Amino acid sequence: MAGRNAQRPMWDRVGGIAVAVLGVAVLVVAIIALRHPQGHTARAGAPTASPTRNTVTARPSSSSAAPSTPAPSTPSSPSTSASPSVPAGGKVPLIVLNQTSTIGLAAKAGATFQAGGWTVTSVGSLRNDVISTTAYYDPTVAGAQAAAEALQVQFPAVKRVLPKFAELPAGTIVVVLTSDYAQ
């Protein structure tokens, strides 16, 4: 009987350790799930969610009749790059998408960006799993990343700058507004 009682505390310790290890494993999985909802990340060419879950509704911005893009300058030597590039001013047209339940947020944010010197070509809504307000840039456009980073510096409400993913509409920079967006 004394031997059986001596063994019991050892099993209690092993059980306690097993529960602690299980708790840590659950915590790690929870952190990964929060950082990458549904196991998806926003990388170029990698969709963040299934196409049936995403809905993009964009309409041209009524506050600007036509995008004002500076005319490209003629280089002294022919360009060897086949990819498009950012206009000379560095500020490219934006598409602003609202992923929140706040009605009119994309239009308000678009007006804020326009007041800062950016051209907003369309606003709309998006149903996706973007976790933080992000400026997504087209990695095939030379200078697009630098322009998106300049937007983030000018507007700190844009929390992240990442390459676009497949479900976003065509455009050099697409800003997706989430619940953390504050003007």
Backbone torsions as a table, in degrees:
resi	resn	phi	psi	omega
1	MET	NA	-39.7	179.1
2	ALA	-64.0	-34.8	178.9
3	GLY	-66.9	-37.7	179.9
4	ARG	-69.6	-37.8	177.5
5	ASN	-69.2	-31.4	178.4
6	ALA	-70.2	-33.0	179.6
7	GLN	-74.6	-28.2	-176.2
8	ARG	-59.8	-47.6	179.0
9	PRO	-60.2	-33.6	178.7
10	MET	-64.3	-42.4	179.2
11	TRP	-68.1	-34.3	176.0
12	ASP	-63.9	-41.1	178.0
13	ARG	-65.8	-43.5	179.5
14	VAL	-61.8	-43.3	177.5
15	GLY	-62.8	-41.6	177.7
16	GLY	-63.1	-41.8	178.1
17	ILE	-64.7	-41.8	179.7
18	ALA	-62.1	-42.1	178.7
19	VAL	-65.0	-40.4	179.1
20	ALA	-64.1	-43.1	179.0
21	VAL	-64.1	-42.1	177.9
22	LEU	-62.5	-40.8	177.9
23	GLY	-61.9	-42.8	178.4
24	VAL	-64.4	-41.0	179.3
25	ALA	-62.3	-42.6	178.2
26	VAL	-63.8	-40.4	178.5
27	LEU	-62.6	-43.7	179.2
28	VAL	-63.0	-44.1	178.9
29	VAL	-63.2	-41.0	179.4
30	ALA	-63.4	-41.8	179.1
31	ILE	-64.2	-44.2	178.9
32	ILE	-63.2	-41.5	-179.5
33	ALA	-64.9	-36.8	178.7
34	LEU	-70.7	-36.7	-179.6
35	ARG	-77.2	-29.1	-178.1
36	HIS	-133.7	81.2	-177.8
37	PRO	-55.2	135.1	-179.8
38	GLN	53.1	27.7	176.5
39	GLY	72.3	17.1	-175.9
40	HIS	-110.4	144.2	174.1
41	THR	-123.5	161.2	179.2
42	ALA	-96.3	92.6	176.4
43	ARG	-123.7	154.8	178.8
44	ALA	-59.1	129.2	176.9
45	GLY	80.0	-2.2	179.9
46	ALA	-117.0	111.6	-179.7
47	PRO	-62.6	147.9	179.6
48	THR	-91.9	-11.4	177.6
49	ALA	-161.8	168.9	-178.8
50	SER	-67.2	146.5	-177.0
51	PRO	-57.6	-28.5	-179.5
52	THR	-71.9	-19.6	-178.5
53	ARG	-87.1	-20.5	-175.6
54	ASN	-95.0	138.2	174.1
55	THR	-136.7	123.6	176.6
56	VAL	-116.6	125.6	175.7
57	THR	-125.6	111.1	-179.5
58	ALA	-126.5	144.9	176.4
59	ARG	-134.6	151.9	178.1
60	PRO	-60.6	144.3	178.8
61	SER	-70.7	130.6	-178.8
62	SER	-82.2	-10.8	-176.8
63	SER	-81.7	-11.7	176.0
64	SER	-134.9	124.8	-175.6
65	ALA	-67.2	-43.6	179.7
66	ALA	-144.9	144.4	179.4
67	PRO	-64.0	135.3	178.5
68	SER	-97.2	100.7	-179.9
69	THR	-113.1	127.6	179.8
70	PRO	-61.6	145.5	177.9
71	ALA	-66.8	136.0	-179.4
72	PRO	-66.1	141.5	178.1
73	SER	-80.9	150.5	179.6
74	THR	-85.6	116.5	-180.0
75	PRO	-70.7	154.9	-179.1
76	SER	-72.3	-24.2	175.9
77	SER	-126.3	151.1	-177.8
78	PRO	-63.5	145.1	-179.6
79	SER	-77.2	139.1	178.3
80	THR	-94.2	-8.5	-178.5
81	SER	-88.3	133.0	178.0
82	ALA	-93.5	-9.4	-178.1
83	SER	-85.8	148.5	177.7
84	PRO	-64.7	162.2	-179.9
85	SER	-135.1	166.1	-179.8
86	VAL	-73.0	143.3	177.3
87	PRO	-57.0	161.1	-174.7
88	ALA	-56.1	-35.1	-179.9
89	GLY	-69.9	-16.1	179.1
90	GLY	86.2	-14.1	179.9
91	LYS	-98.9	117.2	-176.6
92	VAL	-101.7	160.9	176.8
93	PRO	-61.8	144.6	-178.9
94	LEU	-113.6	149.1	166.6
95	ILE	-113.2	129.4	-177.8
96	VAL	-115.8	122.6	-178.3
97	LEU	-119.1	137.0	-179.0
98	ASN	-99.3	119.9	177.5
99	GLN	-108.7	19.3	179.4
100	THR	-110.2	177.9	176.4
101	SER	-91.2	1.6	179.8
102	THR	-77.8	113.2	-178.2
103	ILE	-69.8	132.5	176.8
104	GLY	83.2	5.0	-177.5
105	LEU	-64.6	-39.1	179.9
106	ALA	-63.7	-40.2	179.1
107	ALA	-65.8	-42.1	178.3
108	LYS	-64.0	-45.9	178.9
109	ALA	-63.9	-40.1	177.7
110	GLY	-59.6	-41.5	177.9
111	ALA	-64.1	-37.8	177.9
112	THR	-64.6	-44.5	178.9
113	PHE	-63.9	-41.0	178.8
114	GLN	-64.2	-39.3	178.1
115	ALA	-63.2	-25.2	177.6
116	GLY	-87.6	5.0	175.5
117	GLY	100.6	2.9	179.7
118	TRP	-92.9	154.4	176.8
119	THR	-101.8	124.4	177.3
120	VAL	-103.0	117.3	-177.5
121	THR	-89.2	-26.1	176.5
122	SER	-160.8	156.3	174.4
123	VAL	-129.4	157.9	-179.9
124	GLY	-177.4	-160.5	-179.3
125	SER	-126.6	161.6	-178.6
126	LEU	-143.0	136.1	171.1
127	ARG	-111.0	111.2	-177.7
128	ASN	-159.3	-168.5	-178.7
129	ASP	-115.3	31.9	177.7
130	VAL	-66.3	129.3	-171.9
131	ILE	-93.6	-15.9	-177.6
132	SER	-151.6	148.7	-179.4
133	THR	-54.6	123.7	-170.1
134	THR	-136.6	141.1	170.0
135	ALA	-98.8	110.0	178.7
136	TYR	-93.8	127.3	-178.7
137	TYR	-111.9	154.5	177.6
138	ASP	-83.0	111.6	-176.7
139	PRO	-68.5	-10.6	178.9
140	THR	-86.8	-7.3	-179.7
141	VAL	-99.8	119.4	179.9
142	ALA	-62.2	129.3	177.6
143	GLY	86.8	-3.7	-178.2
144	ALA	-66.2	-40.2	179.6
145	GLN	-63.5	-44.2	179.0
146	ALA	-62.2	-38.9	178.3
147	ALA	-66.0	-41.3	178.2
148	ALA	-64.5	-38.3	177.7
149	GLU	-67.9	-35.5	176.4
150	ALA	-65.4	-38.6	176.0
151	LEU	-60.9	-43.9	-179.9
152	GLN	-63.7	-39.4	178.4
153	VAL	-65.4	-42.4	-179.1
154	GLN	-70.4	-34.7	-177.9
155	PHE	-126.1	89.8	-178.1
156	PRO	-61.7	-11.8	175.1
157	ALA	-65.4	-19.9	173.0
158	VAL	-81.6	107.2	-171.8
159	LYS	-80.2	-32.0	-174.1
160	ARG	-137.2	156.3	173.4
161	VAL	-128.0	120.6	-176.6
162	LEU	-140.6	158.9	173.2
163	PRO	-64.9	148.9	179.7
164	LYS	-64.8	155.0	171.6
165	PHE	-113.7	166.0	-167.1
166	ALA	-58.6	-33.1	-174.6
167	GLU	-77.6	-7.5	179.8
168	LEU	-80.0	151.2	179.3
169	PRO	-68.8	160.4	179.5
170	ALA	-64.6	135.4	179.5
171	GLY	165.0	153.6	-177.8
172	THR	-68.8	-43.5	176.8
173	ILE	-132.8	128.3	176.4
174	VAL	-119.4	119.2	178.7
175	VAL	-97.6	122.8	176.9
176	VAL	-106.2	119.7	-179.4
177	LEU	-91.1	131.3	176.8
178	THR	-118.9	-175.4	-175.4
179	SER	-64.2	-14.7	178.7
180	ASP	-86.5	-0.6	-178.5
181	TYR	-73.6	126.5	175.9
182	ALA	-135.6	131.4	-177.7
183	GLN	-79.9	NA	NA
